[in-house]
Amino acid sequence: MAQVILFNVTDRILGLQGSACVQEVGLLWGVKRELEKLGKTVSAIKAVLLDAEKKQNHNHQIKVWLQRLQQVVLDADDFLDRLSYEGLRQSLMPGNNMVKQVRTFFSSSNQLAFWIKYGHKIRQLRKKLAAIATDRIELNLEEHYGEARVLTRLRDHTHSFVSEKEVIGRDDDKMAILQILLDTNTKENLSVIPIVGIGGLGKTTLAQMVFNDEQVQKHFDLRLWVYVSEDFDVKLLVQKIIKSSNTTVGSNTKMEQLQKIMRERLYGKRYLFVLDNVSNEINEKWHNLKSLLLNDVEGSKIIVTTRRKVVARITGTMAPYDLKIMDKEKSWTLFKKIALQQGQESNISSNILEIGMDIVEKCGGIPLAIKAIGGVLRFKNPETEWSSFNEKELLKISQTEDDILPTLKLSYDHLTSNLKHCFAYCSLFPKDYVIDVQMLVSHWMAQDFIKVSDPSECLEDVGYEYFIELLRRCFFEEVETGDEGKITKCKMHDLMHDLAKLVTQTENDMLNESRKTVDSKTRHVSFYAFNVTLLQEILPSLIQAKKMRTIVRPVRQQLVHEECDKATCHAIASNLKLLRTLDLHFLWMNEVPNSIGKLKHLRYLDLSENTFETLSNCITELHYLQTLKLNRCFSLRVLPKDISKLINLRSLELDGCDSLIYMPHGLGELTSLCILSKFTLSKDISFSTEHQSDASLDELMRLNNLRGKLSIENLGGGKDAILQSKLAHLKQKQHLRSLDLCWYFWGYIADETEEEAEAEDHKMQLEGLQPHPNLKHLTLSHYHGFRFPSWFHLHTNMVTLCLRSCAKCKYLPPVHQFPYLKELILARLYALEYVSNNDLSSSSPSIFFPSLEKLVLDDLCNLEGWWRRDIIDDNSSPASGTDHMLPIFPNCLSQLIIKDCPSLTCMPLFPYVSQLVELNGASWIPFRQTILSSSQLSSSSTSSSSPNSPFSKLTTLRIHKIDDLQFLPHKLKSLTSLKELEINNCPQLKSLYPGIQHLISLQHLEIENCMELDMIINDEDAVTMWQPLKGLLSLRFDGLPKLVDLPRGFQHLTSLQTLQIVGCDNLVSLPAWIGTFISLQQLYLSSCQSLASLPEEISSLTSLKTLEIWKCDTLLPRCQMEKGEDWPKIAHILDLRIIYDNS
């Protein structure tokens, strides 16, 4: 069912044929008349193409005609593309037209023989097209001169597709699976629940719903998700499992080592593992994998989603869950949400309801089919077009119960030619691949799939609209959004991927270790599970595919150092001269071959993560190049000097190119640039003066199409730099959203006069670098001005503000009034004494960081307070004074980090922080003031756990290097949601009492290097102190010299799974009641030199799976295998690590 879609290609050919560049070259080469004849022939063919493309599925003769036409049309496209390139090349030559013609004539690449060759080529193409055009008459094809543009502007339908959060009709199924997963009565070590159903029913969506359920997250220690490719490869699956557990391994790691790593990750954990989309019979392989997944913890579960009942029989330990089709009511609800515009759902006539219900019935209760057809009908008038669609198109398709591809194909048939190409291109990405939307649009641009009706339209914006259109029609799913709500990532349903492969067949191909041959007719190829050895094996057949337009590598292999030699890249560039997209990232190339410059058609080149130091000037011969990716080329020092010749360049990505010494002169001539991630100024002023080859800030003047993120590095230096900053015209760059400004740090200046001059230079330079008000994210690093510029307070749209190493900054602008500011980071501002220059009495609590979510105060050694004059007694409640109340951070604040701010004793209250409070090298006073602020908060409820209690939502508290903390206060009773508590290096901390007993939700406790901490208190308090902590899962003591014995209250910690005792030299023994730790799975004892023996009761810990003893010199001999006195007590433990320090 391969589709031949040529309408937009002929459109492009006619555009090229009529362009000034091609006309000028045609006149010069004496082929202008042939070009005109070619244009007429293509116009005649184009007139009937829409009808031919529509009828090809039902008429074999038309199908064959289109296949004959396809090769010639694409050849003509390549030919005219080359002519256009020659026109561009000539336009870049210096001199007048006559001089250019003379140079062209005597150029080695454009001698008379070259002209004759291309004149003969165009005549051949025209004759072939003319013969094919004649045949169209016999096929009785109708003429259509244009196709409807169905793209709608993004603002018209912002919520027209159904996200996973709005899944309809699967609540009962979710509850049924949850009941199985959360069943605590199961005694099986590992249960397997197969979910079976035909493609498109929503098996994966159902699995995702239960996988992300809050109850499931709490019930299982570890959750893993692996998509299974068509080849059930056990080694590959083990690698994916390890990766899913946030551990990285190299692709060349041997199976034995992989098994060991996986077992370590799973050991002692109750886990949930989803194997999604198992499609092949896997009998022996399944049993091999399952044996690796077994551990000694009861209650682990595996969900297997599959279309095949035989797979369910092989894998399941229980009856498969048979996912049914949706009933009519739920199907109609889903259909309405997709097919009807907002506001139409409640306003439909009985006639439309009847037609709609009939359409829904034909979709067979399959959600994917319903969404696909709904996506088509969303753009049709229900009153005038739904009935025709139902009777003339939907009725004709032959959808069977287990095959919905014909229905999905109907949705594809209703796409415009451009969208069909965009969708089909996605067959190059493997199933379940996370597609970067910006990258995808760049690929579409490189293939000329994106058509703009207005030259002022931005290709990237139109490409994003294409993506949104396909998303609305359900060709994409599982989207992720960025900061501004724009979609950044997506996936394709595996059935949609099948459809994409179906409509391309030999045109697109994906190669891997099992398929190593390229068809000579293939034009687009991707290397999946790529390595250099595979590339070299494929190379002989690859370079024979002379029509190749695309080579991509969608999967990056981690930690594999395989260097691709220059000869391999040279062979590709020398033989595949029609390439438009070439991906050579992460090949460890130390040199780019000059032959890359011969790829005249190239639009997209990815050389990221290679090791070359310079980029050859041959790159500048790629006049069509739109995207050049050089990310993480850490050794790259110099860009090509003639970069101005890349006149079509739209994206230059340089993230992580930290060795760049300057930007080349002429960059400012690339006025189409939309992405420029880094602009590096030369540090060496003498070099700039002498060579004049590096760019100054004025190169940015004309780059007003820049968008996304821009980082300017090595700012600074005199009056010329101040003038240059104004010439950058950042204020005119309305699409720029993120700006990083970094000054070059020459070292501290001792002379006061020079210091003041530098500060003034920096301030004036920053004044000139005023960005557009649309800017959302601003970072300033090593700025040495005393004050910030006058424009700062005008940027009220700011979302993120980061000030780092602004060592002389004494005053901050009033950012507390910024209504959208979500993240504020102040780090290493050594001269800052107050955040606000106002008195507390003049502060306005009514507008105080209304959107702030994260606040970081880091290494502000001279910061004394938030306001210039604080009127709060450090030792009193903030509400005790009658004159002034401390402002309160809003309830949207989720993270507060105060690090190395020893003098900060008064600041706004932060009682609503929900995720993290970290105090590191700071005073305890701000925390105490906040926790005492309950009377200042709304007192609608007297309960200590009410939402108005300070820190009632806080889940993590880290207390590090707090000198004035002596005990945990009783007021910690309001921390009813706290799950993690870390306390370390608090020299005055003497007791955890009474506060610790109130942390009823605590799961993880870590105490380290608290020299005065004594946990042995009277028996009555010992019981009340620890008894409420029944949910504690892990406990770590490190460097506690006063720990002589474990507190008796610990015997109430019956849920404890991990206990670590490190560096407690005075711990003499473990208590006999350690046998009450019935859930303990891991015990680590390290550097406890006085620990003399293990209690007899340790042998009763049947759940204990891991015991590690290291640097316990007295204890180690007693644990020696077969010989030690304590060996019988621990011999039953499976994972014993008795480590002798040989150093």
DRENGUGU-471423 format. One record per residue (C-alpha): x, y, z. Coordinates in steps of 0.1 Angstrom, whole numbers, plus 2048, in hexadecimal, padded with zeros to 3 digits. Layout:
BEGIN
XYZ
...
END
This chain:
BEGIN
800800800
81E8177FA
81283A7F2
8218507D7
81C8747E1
82A88D7C8
8138AB7C8
8298C07DF
8488B57CD
83B8C27AC
8318E17BD
8558E67C9
8638DE7A6
84E8F9797
8599117B2
87E9097AB
87990A785
86B92D788
88493A7A1
89D955798
8BB93F7A1
8B192378A
8A793B76E
8C894C76F
8DC92C76F
8C691F753
8CD93D73E
8F293A745
8F391573C
8DC91971E
8C090372B
8A691D733
88E911718
8918ED724
8898F9747
86A90A73B
85F8EB728
8668D7748
8508EF75C
8338EB744
8358C5745
8368C476B
8188DC76C
8048C5757
80D8A776D
8068BB78D
7E38C3782
7D989E784
7EF8937A1
7D58987BC
7BC8827AA
7D78687A2
7E38667C6
7BF8627D2
7B88457BA
7D98327BC
7CC81A7D7
7B080E7C0
7C081079E
7DF7FC796
7E680F775
7E6830787
7FC8217A2
816816789
814837777
81B849798
8388327A0
84883A77D
84285F783
85185F7A6
87485679C
875870780
86488C795
87D8877B2
89A887799
88D8A778B
88A8B57AE
8AE8AC7B5
8B98BB794
8A88DC799
8B48DD7BD
8D88DB7AF
8D18F6796
8C490C7B2
8E39047C6
8F99107A9
8E59307A8
8EB9357CD
91092E7C9
9139477AE
9019627C2
91B95D7DE
9389647C6
9489877C9
94599E7AB
92B9A8791
91899177B
93199175F
94D988777
93896C786
93195E763
95595E75A
95E94D77B
943934777
94F92C754
97392575F
96991377F
9758EF780
9528E578A
9408F776F
9538F274E
9428EC72D
9408C6733
92D8CD752
9148E373F
90F8C9724
9098AE73F
8EE8C2750
8DE8CD730
8DB8A9725
8CD8A0748
8B18B9746
8A78AE723
8A688A72F
89089374D
8788A8737
87488C71E
86D872739
85488974A
843891729
83E86C721
82F866743
81A885740
80B878720
800858731
7EB86B749
7D187172E
7C984C72C
7C484A751
7A6862751
7B487776D
7A2896778
7B48B777C
7B68C779F
7CD8E67A2
7D08E77C8
7C98D67E8
7B88E5806
7CD8F3821
7BF8E4841
7D98F1859
7C9906874
7DB92088A
7E69138AB
7D092B8BF
7B091E8AE
7B18FA8BE
7C88F98DB
7B98DA8EB
7AB8C58CF
7BE8A58D5
7B988E8F3
7D688A90A
7DD86C920
7CF88193D
7AE88192C
7AB85C924
78785291F
776832926
79181E938
78B82695D
77C803964
7997F2953
7B2807967
7A17FD988
7A27D897E
7C77D9977
7CE7ED996
7BC7D39AB
7D37B899D
7F37CD9A2
7EB7D89C5
7E07B69D2
7F57AF9F0
7E978C9F5
7FD77E9D8
8197679E3
8297659C1
84C7739BD
84478199B
82178498B
81C78B966
7FC79C95B
7F779C935
7E07B7926
7D47AA905
7C17BC8E9
7C27C58C5
7D77E38B9
7C98058C2
7B47FB8E0
7CA80E8F8
7DE7F2909
7FC80990D
7E7826919
7D780F933
7F980393F
805827941
7E7831956
7EE816970
81481B96E
810840978
7F583B991
7FE8499B3
7F58299C6
80C8159AF
82882D9B4
8258299DA
8218039D8
83F7FA9C3
8638029CC
86D8049A7
859809987
868800965
85A804942
8697F4922
85B7F58FF
8617D48EE
86C7D68C9
8627BC8B0
8817A88B9
87E79B8DC
8A479D8E3
8AB795908
8CC7A7909
8BC7C78FA
89F7C4913
8B77C1930
8C97E0924
8A77F3922
89D7E7945
8BE7F4953
8B9815941
89581894D
8A3815971
8B983596A
8D9821965
8EF825946
902808936
915806916
9067F38F8
9257DC8F8
9217D191C
9207AB91E
901799928
91078B948
9187AE954
8F67BB94A
8E579F95E
8F97A997D
8F07CE979
8CB7C6974
8CA7AF992
8DA7CA9A8
8C07E399C
8A37CB9A4
8B17BB9C3
89C7BF9E2
8827D39D0
85D7CD9C9
85B7DA9A5
8427DF989
84F7D8966
83B7E0947
8457CE927
8327E190D
8287D48EA
8357B08EA
82D7A58C7
83F7848C0
83E7618CE
8597628E8
8577408FB
87C739903
88775D903
86C76691B
87674C934
89A757931
89077B939
878771955
89375D967
8A877D968
88C791976
88677A994
8907879B7
88777E9DA
86E7999E1
84978F9DE
8307A49CB
8437B09AC
82D7B298D
8337B3968
8197C194F
81C7B492C
8087C6911
8037B28F1
7EC7AD8D3
7F27888D3
7E176F8EA
7FD7568E6
81576F8F5
7FD773912
7FC74D918
82274B918
82976892F
80B769946
80975B969
7E476396A
7C8766951
7CF782939
7BB7A293C
7A87A491B
7A47C9913
7827CD901
7777E68E8
7668068F5
7408068F7
72B81E8E2
7278388FD
74C83B905
7558398E0
73D8568D9
74C86A8F6
76F8668E8
76486D8C5
75388E8CF
77189A8E1
7878958C2
76F89D8A5
75B8BB8B2
7688DE8B8
7668EC8DB
7428F78E2
7338E08C7
72E8C28DC
70E8CD8ED
7008DD8CD
6FE8C08B4
6DE8B78A2
6CD8958A3
6D888F87F
6FD896887
6FA8808A6
6ED863890
708867876
72386A891
71784B8A4
718838883
73C84387D
7458398A0
73681789B
74B81187C
76A819891
7637F98A4
7688078C7
78D80A8C1
79A82B8D1
7B68318B8
79F82D89A
7858448AB
7A085E8B1
7AE85B88E
78C85F87D
78287A896
7A188D88C
79788C868
77389886E
77E8B4885
7868C8866
7668BF854
7448CF857
72D8B786A
70E8C4858
71C8C1834
7398A9835
73688E84F
71A87B83D
72E87A81C
74E86F82F
73A853840
729846821
74484B806
765845819
76083483A
74881B82D
76180F813
77E80682A
7837E2833
78C7E4858
78C7C286A
7897BB88F
7AF7B8894
7BC7D1879
7B47F687A
7CF800862
7B5807846
7A381F85D
7C4830866
7CD831841
7AC84483A
7B885E853
7D9860841
7C786481F
7B788482C
7D8895832
7E78AE81A
8058A3806
81D8B581C
80F8A683C
81088382B
835887825
83B894849
829876858
83885C842
85B86A84A
85685F86E
85983B864
87F841867
87C84288D
8798218A0
8598188B2
8558288D4
8708418CC
86D8638DD
86D87C8C1
87B89F8C7
8628B68B5
87B8D18AD
8928B889D
8758A888A
86B8CA87B
88F8D0871
88F8AE85F
86E8B784D
87E8D9843
89C8C7835
8868B281E
8728D0813
8528C2821
8488E3830
8368FC819
831920822
817935810
82695681D
84C95D81B
84A96E83D
83E94E84E
85893C863
860919856
86490C87A
84291A884
83090B866
8428EA86D
8358EB891
8128F1883
8178D286D
8208BE88C
8028CB8A0
7EB8C2883
7F889E882
7F589D8A8
7D18A88A7
7CA88D88E
7DA8748A7
7F986B892
80E8748B0
80886E8D5
81886F8F8
8238938F5
83A8A690D
8388CC910
8528E6918
85290492E
83B919918
8228FD911
8318F58EF
8348D08E7
8588C58E7
85789F8E4
83E8848D8
83B8608CE
82884D8B3
8108318BA
81E8108AD
80180C895
80782F888
82B825883
81F806870
80A81D85A
828834853
83D816848
820809833
81D82981F
84382C819
84F808815
870809801
87282F801
87C82F826
890815838
89D80D85B
8BC7F985F
8C97E687D
8DF7C8884
8C57B0874
8C17C5855
8E27D1845
8D97D6821
8CC7F7811
8B57F57F3
8C380A7D7
8A181C7D4
8A08277F8
8A184C7FD
89F84F823
8B083883B
8B5836861
8CE822875
8BE813894
8D48038AF
8F181389D
91680D8A1
93381488B
9387EF882
9157ED875
91A80C860
9397FD850
9267DD848
9097F1838
920809826
9257F5805
8FF7F37FE
8F981680D
90F8287F4
8FD8177D8
8DD8297E1
8E58477CD
8C38577D1
8C78587F7
8BA878807
8BB87082C
8D285E845
8C7861869
8D085088A
8B38538A2
8C383F8BE
8E384A8CF
8F782E8DF
906837900
92A83390C
9378228EC
9588308DF
9588258BB
96983D8A5
95C841882
97984586A
97B861851
979849833
95683D83D
94886083F
95A86981E
94A84B80D
928856817
92D87A80D
93E8717EC
9238597E0
9028657EE
9038887DF
8DD88E7E2
8DC88C808
8C78A7818
8C989983C
8E988A84A
8ED88086F
911878879
90E88089E
92186D8B9
93A85C8A2
95A8698B4
966879893
98588D898
98389C874
9668A485D
96F899839
96F8B581E
9588A0809
93B8AB81F
93D8CB80C
9328B97EC
90F8B27FB
9008CF7E8
8DC8C57F2
8E38C2817
8CB8D482F
8D08C2850
8F28B885E
8F78AB881
91C8A888C
9158AA8B1
92A8978CB
9498938B5
96D89B8BE
97A8B28A2
98A8D38AC
9828E688C
9668E4873
9738E4850
96A90283A
95B8E9821
93B8EB836
93690E828
9308FF805
90F8F2812
8FB910808
8D98FE80E
8E28F4831
8C78FD84A
8D18EA869
8F48E5876
8F68D3898
9178D38AA
90B8CD8CD
9248BF8E7
9418C18CF
9578C88ED
9778CC8DA
96A8E38BF
97D9048C0
97791589E
959917887
95E91C861
96A93F858
953941839
93493984D
92295683D
91E94081D
90592A830
8EA942825
8CD92B82D
8D992184F
8BC922868
8CA90F886
8EE90E894
8EE8F98B3
90D8FC8C9
9038F08EB
9208E38FF
93A8F08E6
94E8FE903
96F9008F1
9649198D7
97B9378D7
96794E8C1
94B9518A8
955957884
950979873
93297985B
91A966872
904985872
8FD98184D
8E9961854
8C9973859
8B4953857
8C3946877
8A893D890
8BD9278A8
8DF9338B4
8E59228D5
9079328DC
91A9528D3
93E9518DF
9529718DF
97896F8DE
98A9738FF
9AA97F8EE
9A69A38E5
9C79A48D3
9BD9878BE
99D9998B4
9AF9B98AB
9CA9A7896
9B598D884
99299C880
98497A87A
970976899
94D98489D
9439A18B4
9219A68C3
9159BB8A6
91399B892
8F39958A5
8E49B5898
8D19A787A
8C898588A
8A698F895
89696D88D
8A995C8AA
8939488C1
8969308DD
8B79338F1
8D69498EB
8F5948901
90F9648FD
93095C90D
950970915
93F992918
9539AF925
96E9C791B
96E9ED917
95AA07904
95A9F48E3
9489D78F5
92E9EF902
9289FC8DE
9269D98D1
90C9CE8EB
8F59E98DE
8FB9DF8BA
8F09BB8C3
8CC9C88C3
8C09AD8DB
8A19C28E2
8959BB8BE
8979958C2
87298F8CC
8739698C7
8919648DF
8859528FF
8A594A912
8C495F915
8E5956927
8FE97292B
920968938
93D98193D
96197593B
97197395D
99498195C
99A97E982
99499699E
9A19B999A
9B49C89B8
9B49EC9AC
9949FE9B7
993A1699A
9969F9981
97C9E6994
963A02992
96BA0796D
9659E2966
9449E3979
938A01965
9439F0944
92F9D194D
9109E5957
9119FA937
9169DB922
8F99C9933
8E59E992E
8EB9E6908
8E19C1908
8BD9C8911
8A89AB904
8859AC8F7
8699AB911
85E989904
87D979915
87495E92E
89595193B
8B4966944
8D595B953
8F297395B
914964964
934977970
92399996C
9379B1981
9219CF981
9169DE9A2
8F39E3996
8DC9D497C
8D19E895D
8B39FF95B
89F9E7945
89F9CB95D
87F9D396F
86C9D594E
8709B0946
8529A495A
84C986943
86B975952
86695195C
889948967
8A495F974
8C795297D
8E396898A
90495698E
926963999
91B987997
93598E9B2
9319B49B5
90C9B69B3
8FE9C99D1
8DB9CF9C7
8C09BA9B6
8A39C79A2
87F9C29B0
87A9A09A1
8609979BC
8479AA9A7
84C995988
82B983984
838965970
85995E981
85B939989
880934990
89994B9A1
8BD9419A6
8D69579B8
8F99489BA
91B9569C4
91097A9C7
92B9829E1
9239A79E5
8FD9A39EA
8F29ACA0D
8CD9AFA07
8B69A09EC
89F9BF9EF
8AD9E29F3
88D9ECA05
8849EAA2A
86C9D0A34
8539EBA3D
8519F6A18
84D9D3A0A
82C9CA9FA
8219A6A03
8049A99EA
81C9A49CD
83798C9D8
8449729BF
8219679B5
82D94A99F
84E9409AF
85491A9AF
87A9189B6
89192E9C9
8B69289CD
8CD93D9E2
8F19309DE
91193C9ED
90595F9F6
91F963A12
916987A1B
8F1985A18
8E3991A39
8BE992A32
8A3997A18
89D9BCA20
8B59D7A28
8A69DBA4B
8959BEA5B
87E9C4A78
87B9A1A84
88B993AA3
89E974A98
893961AB7
86E969AB5
85195FAA1
84C975A82
82997CA8D
833988AAF
83A9ACAA3
81C9C2A9E
82A9D9A83
8349C3A67
82D9A0A5A
84698DA45
83B987A21
834963A18
83F9509F9
8219439E6
8149209E7
8229189C5
8469189D3
8528F49D1
8788F69D6
88C90C9ED
8B29089EF
8C791EA06
8EC915A04
90A926A14
8F7945A1F
903945A44
8F7968A4C
8D4966A3E
8BE968A5D
89E978A50
88B972A2F
86896DA23
855950A32
853930A1D
83991AA2E
82A90CA0E
8498FC9FE
83E8DA9F2
85B8C69E4
87D8D19F3
88C8E7A0D
8B18E5A0F
8C58F9A29
8EA8F5A23
90390BA35
8E7923A40
8D692EA5F
8BA91BA6F
8A793CA77
894940A56
88691CA59
87D922A7E
86C943A75
858931A5B
84E914A70
84292CA8B
82D93FA72
80D92BA76
7FB949A86
80495EA68
7F4945A51
7CF940A4C
7C292DA6B
7A491EA5C
7AD8FCA6B
7BC8F4A8C
7CA8D2A80
7EF8D0A80
7ED8BFA5E
7D78DAA4E
7E28E9A2D
7E9909A40
8038FAA57
827903A4D
8378E9A37
8198D2A38
8208C9A13
8468C6A15
8548A4A0A
87A8A9A0D
88E8BCA27
8B48BEA26
8C78CEA43
8EC8D1A3C
9078E5A4F
8EF8F8A66
903905A83
8E6912A98
8D08F3A98
8D08E1ABA
8B18CBAB8
8948C4AA1
8778DAAAE
8558CEAB8
8468E4A9D
8518CBA83
8308BBA8A
8228CEA6C
8398BBA54
8208A0A4F
829899A2B
84F897A30
85E877A20
88387FA20
89988FA3A
8BE895A38
8D38A4A54
8F88A6A51
9158BBA5F
9018CDA7A
91B8D1A95
9038DDAB1
8E78C3AAB
8E38B0ACB
8C189FAC7
8A6896AAD
88C899AC9
8718A4ACA
86C8ACAA5
87488AA96
856879AA5
83E88FA91
84B885A6E
83186AA69
836867A43
85C865A45
86A849A2E
88F853A2C
8A5860A47
8CB868A44
8E0877A60
90587EA5A
92288EA6C
90F89DA89
929899AA5
9138A3AC2
8F588FAB9
8EA877AD4
8CC861ACD
8CC84FAEE
8B1860B03
89B852B1F
886833B18
865844B17
87085EAFE
882844AE9
861832AE3
84D852ADB
86985FAC6
86B843AAC
84A831AAE
837848A96
851842A7B
843820A71
845829A4C
86B82FA4C
87B81BA30
8A0825A31
8B6832A4D
8DB83DA4A
8F2848A66
915854A5C
92F864A72
91C864A94
937860AAF
91D860ACB
90A843ABD
913827AD4
8F4812AD1
8D5813ABB
8B7824ACD
89E80CADB
88281EAC9
890811AA7
87F7F0AAE
85F801AA3
86D808A80
85D7E8A72
85C7F5A4E
8817FCA4D
8917EDA2D
8B47FCA2C
8CB805A4A
8ED814A45
90581BA61
92682BA57
94283BA6A
933836A8C
95382CA9E
943829AC1
927812AB7
92F7F2ACB
9137DBAC1
8F27D6AB0
8D57CFAC7
8C47AEACB
8A27BDAC2
8B07C2A9E
89A7A4A97
87C7BCA97
8887CAA76
8727B1A63
8737C5A42
8997CCA42
8A87C2A20
8CA7D4A20
8E27DAA3D
9037EEA37
91D7F0A53
93C804A4A
959814A5F
94A80AA81
96B800A92
95C7F8AB4
9417E1AA7
94B7C0AB5
9307A7AAB
90F7A1A9B
8F0797AB0
8E2774AAE
8C1783AA3
8CF78EA82
8CA76BA75
8A476FA79
8A378CA60
894777A44
88F796A2E
8B47A0A30
8C379BA0D
8E27B1A0E
8FC7B4A2A
91B7C9A24
9377CCA3E
9557E2A36
9717F1A4B
9637E2A6B
9847D4A76
9777C3A96
9597B4A86
9677A8A65
97A789A72
95A77DA83
94877EA62
96276AA4E
95274FA39
94F72DA4B
968738A66
95B757A77
946755A97
92B76AA88
92A757A66
90D740A70
8F875FA77
8FC76DA54
90274FA3E
8DE74FA32
8E1772A23
8E37709FD
8F77909F6
914790A0F
92F7ABA09
94A7A6A23
9647BFA17
9877C0A24
99A7E0A20
9BB7D7A0F
9C87FBA0E
END
